[in-house]
Amino acid sequence: MEGHGIAKFRDANLLAASSRRPWTLLSAELRQHGAGQIDAFVPQNAEITQIIQDVNEAVSTRASGGVRQEVAARPGTTWLCPAGIREEATRLSADIPQVLHVYIPPHSFLTGELATLDFRAQDLRYQARVGNPRIMAILAAITQELRCESASGGLRTDALAIDLISTLAAGHGETPSASPPTTLIGGLDRRRMDRTLAFMNDHLDQDLSLTDLAEAASVSVFHFSRAFRRTMGLAPHAYLSRRRLDLAKRLLATGSLSLAEIALTCRFSGQANFTRAFTRAVGVSPGRYRGEVRAL
């Protein structure tokens, strides 16, 4: 899934993107912006922008609907932009080495019980200098996943997207939204958990969304991650990452697949990201692990 960055930021260097990854509720990019003008644009997605790295003390000036916002662009500075508005040309006074752009398409606001919030992509407030700690934490997690792909990044970003939309609806809309769905007190019962784990284990080599797992458990998407964590002691994406890394170990030890084929089987976007994630988790590279295990 892609956002509108290709159309909006034609002159900005793309450093990293989620477009080839199984992210279903949001997409993200890291871009390098040069000093100058970003042309007027009407985004089809809600957009969140955050400065990741700035060494030039840049100033960003943007405007829409008669509202003009001039902000010093420092690491952590964050802007919101709703879908469907015409944003006038944005001006940057200096180069900005790294900027995170998160795009949330309209359909994500209607996912499961999020639809009960009555909060749409066009209802987001046009806001600069966002300081909500929860939003900062979610954006940090998205940046981490974008830079270092995990074995279950799709599940992780699904959960982050639901949390992000709920947080935006609670305090960053143009009009008050409904209260978030009531959180379940307990976890998943044995029958639902067994069914969910079996579904995950049977589909390790396929892209899985939070919606898929919630349907397997017969609970709402909004409640699934919390209930799973209460029962298992870890998030769904963390459990799935472990199981996929276990699968990778088995394939390295006994199979004939190449490293690139194993990476795709374990749902990584490429061998390089697989190698980084495997090395980070196991302590040795996949190639070295294969050699050591087969030498025993």
N, C-alpha and C positions, 0 to 999 in steps of 0.2 A: 504494500500500500504506500502510495506517495502523497505528499502534501502538495502545496502550491509553490514550493520554493524554486522550482525550475523556472516557472513563469515570472515570479516576483523578483528573484535575485539573480538575474542573468549574468551580472558582472561580478558576482561574489564567488570566490573559490570554495568548492565543496570539499570538506575535510573528512567527513564521515556521514553515512546515511543509513536509515533503516529500511530502505525501499526493497531490498532483497531478503529481508527477514520476515518471519511469520507473525508480525505485529498486526493485530486486527482492529484495535480501537483507537490507536493514535499512531502517528509517525513522527520522526525526528531527524534533524540534520545538525551537523556542526559546520559552520561556514566562517570564512575569513572575509571580512568586509573592508574595502578600501575607502578612503575619504572621498566624499562627493555625494551624489544624489541617487536615491532609490526612487524610481518613477512611481507615480500614482498607481494605485492598484485596488481592486475589489476582491478580497479573499473569499473563497468558497468554504473555507474551514475556519473554525476558531483557532487563533494563533497565540502562543505564549513565547516570548523572546527573552532570553537571559544572557547577559555578558558573562562569559567564562574566563576570558583573559583579556586584559587591556593594559597596555604599557605606554599608551600615547595620550592619556587624559583627554579622550574624545568627548565631544558633546553631541547628543542626538536630538534633533528637532523634528517632530512629526505633528500632523494636524488632521482632524476629521470633523466635519459637521460644525465648524466654528470653534472647536476646542484645540488649542495649541499647547503642546507639551515639549518643553526644553529641559533635558535631563543630562547630567554628567554621567557618562557611561563608565561605571566601575564594576569590577567583578561582583556578581550577585545582583546587579541592577536588573529589574524584571518589568516587562510590559505585557499587557493583555490587549487583544484586538478581536472583536467579535466577527463572525462571518457576515458577509453581505453589505458591509458599509464601504463607502469610498474613502480610502485613506489617501490624503494628498502626498505629494513627494516628500520623502524623508531625507534629511540632510545629516551627514556625519562629518564632523570637523576634522577628524583624523582617522587613520587606519585602526581597525579593531581586529586583533589576531584570531580570536575564537568567540563565536556567538552561537548559542543553542537556539534552535527554532523547533518548537513542538506544535504539530498540527492535529487538531481534533475534528474529524469530519462530522457532519450533522447526524449521521446514523448512530454514532456512538452515544449521543445524548438520549437516545430512545432505547438503549439496551436494557432489557429486563426491567427491574424496578426503578432504574434511573428515570424511566419515562414518567413515573409518578411525581417527580420533582417539578414538572412543568417548567423545565429550564432547557432552552435550546441554544444552538451554536450562536445564533444572532442575539441572544439575551445577555451575553457576556459584556461586562462593563469595559469601556475604552479607558484603560487605566495605566498609569506609569508609576514607577517606584512601589511596586507591590512588595510588601514585607511580611506576608503571611508565612509563619515558620513551617506550616505543613506543606505549603506549596513549594517552599525552598527545599524541603527534604525530598519531596517527590521528584522535582527537577534534578536534584543531585543523583538520585537513583536512576533516572532515565539517562543522564549523561554517562554514568558508570556503565550501564548496559550497552549504550551506543559505542563506547570506547572499547569495552572488553566483553564481547558476546559470551553469554552463558549457554549451557545446554538446554535451557528452558526459557529463553528470553521472551518468547511469545506469551507464555503464561504470566511471567513477571510483569510485563508491560500491560497486559490486560488488567491485572489487579491494580497497578499504578494508575491506569486510566480511569477506572471506576472510582478510586479514591480521589483523584484529581477533579473529576467532574462533580463529585459530591461536595468537595471543598469549595470549588468555584461557585456552585449553586448556593451554598450556605452564606457566602459573604461577598461575592464579586459579580452579582447580577444587577441589571438595571432596575429590576423589580424584585420584591421578595419572592422566594420560591417556597414550595412545600417543604416540610421537614423531611430529612433523609429517612429511608425505611428503617424501622426498628431493628436493632441488631439482635440476632439470636443469642440466647444466654448459654445454651449448651453447644456441644460439638455434634459430629455425625454419629448416629448409632452404628452398631456393628454391621448390620446388613447394608446400609448405605456406604459405609467405608469400604467394606469388602468389595462391593460392586465397583466403587470408584477406583480402588487400587488395581483390581483386575483389568479394568478398562485401560488404565494408564500403562500397565505392564504389557498388555496386548497390542498397544499402539505406540511403542517407544520410537519406532522408525517413521512415524507420521507426525505432521504438524497438529498440535492440540491447542485448542483455545480454552479459556476459562468457561465459556458457554458449553463446550463439549463436556467438560468435567461436571459442571453443575447439572446438566441434563442426565448424566450417568448417575449422579447422586440423587436426582429428583428434588433439588432445592434451587432457590433463586441464585442467579449469578452474584447479586450483591452480597448474599450471606455466605456463599460457598467458601471463599478463602478464609474467612474468620472461623467458620465451623471446622474446616480441615485443620487449621493451625491448632485449634483447641484440642482436637483429637490426637493428632500426630506429633505435635510439638514443633513443627516446622511448616513453612508455607508450601503450597502446592508446587511452585516452581523449584523450590529447593529439593523437594522429594524427587521430582522428575529429573532434575539435573543429576542427582546421585544415581538414579536408575540408568540413565543414559550413559553416564561415565562407567558404570559397571558393565553395560553392554559393550562399550568401546574396549574395555579391558579384555572381555571374552573374545571379541573379534580380533584384537591384536595378538592374543595368545594362541588362538586355535585356527583362525580363518586365513583366507588367502586374499582378502580385499586390500587394496592399496589404502594409504592414509587418506587420500582424497575421497575414496569411496566410503570409508568409515566415517569421515566427517559428515558426509551427506546423509548416511544412514542414521547418524545420531542427531540430525537436524541442525547442523551448523551451516552457515552460509558459505563457508569455504574452509580449506585445510588450515590456513594461517590462524583463523579464529579458533578452530578446534585445537590446534597445537598449543596456543596460549592458555585456553581454558583447562586442558588436560594437564599441562605442566603446572599450572597454578594449583590444581586440586591434588595431584598425585606426587608432585615434586620432581618428576623427570619427564622428558618429552615422550610422545607416543612412540617414536622410532626407537629410542633407547629402551623404553619399557618392553617393546616387542622383542628386542634383542636379548634383554636380560631374562625374560620369562622363558623364551624358547631355548636358552642356553642351559636351563636347569635340568 
